Amino acid sequence: MGSKGPRKMKIGIPFVLDCDRRAIWQPMRPEESMVEKIKAGELEDLMALNNKPPVWNEAIKSFTLNFHKRIKKASIKNFQVCSPDDANTVLMQFGRVSRNVFILDFSYPLSLFQAFSIVLTSFHNKLACE
């Protein structure tokens, strides 16, 4: 967190086509990368996801998210990723349960590889977060 408030994540994954096939992403130039396409708002064959923004809780003077009792410890690393169509549908959540133990829950259309990659980039704030 810091002076700007909660982190904001922008996530891009290849779009899921018919029969659960994913769009093939093979950029030939740097400006064709997923990061550059998301920045430009060019989302063809790309699903853009965002983290769910936490809500300020006046009673505890902190930002909070509802992890439905899955996450036990407050941490700047805790986050949820929502469906682009419905902010109440959580596609992925990651959070601390004890000092060095975290939980990762994810669902379709994210694959295990994509979910784990998102988590890894969240540990380096310049890659995934504003």
N, C-alpha and C positions, 0 to 999 in steps of 0.2 A: 504494500500500500504506500505510503509516502504522501507527499503534499498534494498529489493529483487525485487521490481517492482510490477506489478499487480498480484493479486491472481490467482492461478490456481486451478480449481475445478475438481475432478474426481467423477463421479456419477454413481452408479450402480442401475439398476432396473430389476426386473424379466422380462425375454423376453416375448413378446406377441406371443402366439401360434395361431393356427387356431381358427376361430370363436371368436376372441377377448378375449380368455382365457389367463390368465397369467400363466407362469411357477410357480409352487409351490416351495417356498424356505423355507426349514426347516432344518437348520444346526444342527447337533447333537454334534459337537465339535467346539471350538473357531476357529480352522484353516479352517473350512468350511463356515465362515461368508462371506458376500459379500465383505467386506473390504479386507480380506485376499485373496479371489479369484481374485479380481482386481489387488492387489499387485503382485500376482503370474502369472497374465496374463491368468488365467483359466476362460474363459468367456462362458462356456457352460450354457445355460438357463439364461444368464445374458446379458443385454445390457449395455455397458459402454458408458457414455456420458461425454463430457467435456464442460467447459465454453468457449465461444468465446473470444479469446484474444483481448484486446483493441489495438488500433493503436495509435502510438505517433503522436500528432498534434503539429507541430513545431510552428504554429502561436499562440497557447495558452499555449504552453509548458506543455502539459498534455496528458495523455492517454484518448482516447475517443472510444465510441461505438455508432452506429447509432440505436436509438430507435424509429425512424420514428415519432418524436414529441409526443410520449406517455410519456416519462420521462422528467421532467422539471428541476430537480436539480441534480447537480453533487454530487456523493456520492461514497465512497468506497464500499457501499453495493449494488450498481447497477451491474447487470450481465445479461448475456444471455447464454443459453444452446443450443448447436447446435446438429443437427442430426449427428450420427456417419458416415453416408454415404455422407453427403453434408454439409460442413462448412457454407454455405450460407443459409441453412434452419434453422431458429430459432424455436426451439420447446418450449422455455420458456424464458420469460424475466421478470426481477424484478427490480424496481427502485423507487427512491424517486420523489414525485411530489410536496411536501411541507414539512415543518419542521417535522411533525409526520405522514405523509400520504405517503403510498407506493402503487404501482400498481403491480399486478401479472397477467401476460398473459401466458397461456400455451395451448398446443395442444397435440393431439394423438402422441405418445403412452403414454404420461404421464396422470395419473389420478389427480384429485383435491388433494387427500390425498398425493400423491407422490410429486406434485409440492409444496404444502405447507410445507411438510417435508424438502424438499431441501432448501427452504427459511429459515426455522428455523435453520437448521444446518449452514447456511451461516453466521448467527449472532454469531456463536461460531467458530472463525477462526481455531481452532485446529481440529474440526470435519470434515469439508468439504474442507478445503483449504491447500495448501502447504505453 
